[in-house]
Amino acid sequence: MSNDVRGNATLFAEPEINPESNLAWGAAAIGRVVNRTPEQVRRLHQSGFFGNAVWKAGHRTLVGSIPKLRNLGSI
């Protein structure tokens, strides 16, 4: 957990891009790879646009393969 400006604990950490595993964890991190907002990433995933480049890990978290995302070209 991280702290906000008032010192209160927040539940969600920063979106993560792990270059060692070539994975982007979370819609915001995937969005940074494909230059889209987290909301756009969620909608594109729901529509099936990403194919097997993005999947759900658990109930809510999206995970993306950075090499596969970069191979999609411009969106």
Secondary structure, DSSP 8 states (H G I E B T S, - for coil): -EE-TTS-EES----EEETTTTEEESHHHHHHHHT--HHHHHHHHHHTTTGGGEEEETTTEEEEEHHHHHHT---
